[in-house]
Amino acid sequence: MSLRSQIQQAVQAGIAAIDDLAELATYRSVLTPSYEPSTGVIAQPTWTIADVPIVFTSFSRMEIDGTAVRAEDLKAIIATRDLTPTPTVNDTITRADGTIWSVLSIKTDPAGAAWVLQIRRP
């Protein structure tokens, strides 16, 4: 097993272990649009994944600039093994309380073990 794989497995286990911090949420990924020539319709397919364990946290004061990162924005940390396909800025997260958050930016750590998403309520 490669070091990268071991780190990814450890992050996934770590998020599962901190069960009181992780929240199960629904992740909705917007896939590549497809064109149907016979009808002239452009379909916007989506993929919905329920019960994704996500750790939600605030940005630090040093990260908040008021424009790109606002005080009300959150970080959503997800083990890469818990979420396929790769997140995009067109995706949304529905939290357990029913609030919907839009994905604004996507980062990952050097080992590719966790997605760190900047999310904001529309």
N, C-alpha and C positions, 0 to 999 in steps of 0.2 A: 504494500500500500504506500503510495507516495506521501510526502510531507503535506502537500496541498490537500489531498484527500483526508488525511488525519486531522488537519486543522478544520476543514469543513465539517467533518463529523463531530469534532469537539464543540464547535460553535452551535451546531444543531442540538447537541445534547445539553449544552449550557442553557440555551433558551428554554428547552423543555424542563430543565431542572429548576429554573426560577419561575415556576408556574404562577406564583402570586404576582409577578411583574408582567408576564406575558398575557396578552388578551387575544382571544380567538376572534378574528375578523374575516370579512369576505373581501377577496381581492378580485377586481374586475379588470381584465386586460383587454385593451382594444387592439385587435389584430390588423394585419395589412388589408386594406379595402380590396374588394374584387369587383370587376366589371362584368356584367352579364350582357353580351352584345345583342342577344335576341330581344331583350326587354329594354335595354338602355339604362338599366338600374345599376347603381353602384351600391353594393352591399358592404356594410361595416360590421364584420363579424366580431363577436366578443367571446372571451373565455372567462367564466366565473369559477373561482376556487373558494370554497367555503372552509371555515375553521382553520385559517392560516394563523399560527402563533406569531404575534407581533409584539415587540416591546415599543411602546410609545414614550417619548421623552421630549422635553423642551430644548430649545437652542439656548446656549449660554449668552449672556449679555454681550460678550465680545463678538459673537457670531451674528448678532442682530444688527443690521444696518438700516432698517426701516423701509428698504426698497426691495432688494432681492430676497432678504430674509426678514420677515416681520415678527413681532413679538408673539403673535397668535399662531405662527407656524409651528409644526411639530416635526420631530424626526420619527420615522418608523423603521425599526431595525428588524430585519427578517433574515433568517438563515437561508442561504442560497439553495440549499437542498430542500427547503420547504416551499419554494416558489419557482415554478417553471410555468410559463416562459419568462424570458428576461423582461424586467419591468421597462415601461416606456412612460414618457411624460403625458400620454393620453389616458393613463390608467386611473382607477379610483379605488379607494378603500372604504368599506362601510364598517364602522365600528359597532360593537355590541349594543351601544345605545341608539343605533340607527343613523348617526351622523355620517355624512358622506364627505370624504376628503379627496382632493385631487393631487396627483403626484406632479411635483414641479421640477424636481431634479433627482438624479440617481447617482449614487457613488457606491463603491465597494472597497473592501480592504485589499491589501496586496495579495493575500492568499485566495481571494475570491470566496471567502467563507460566509460573508454577510452583506446584504444590501442595506444601505443607509439611504432612505428616501426622505426628501423634504416634501411635506404635505401641507395643504392649506384647504380650509373650507371654501367652497365656491361662493 
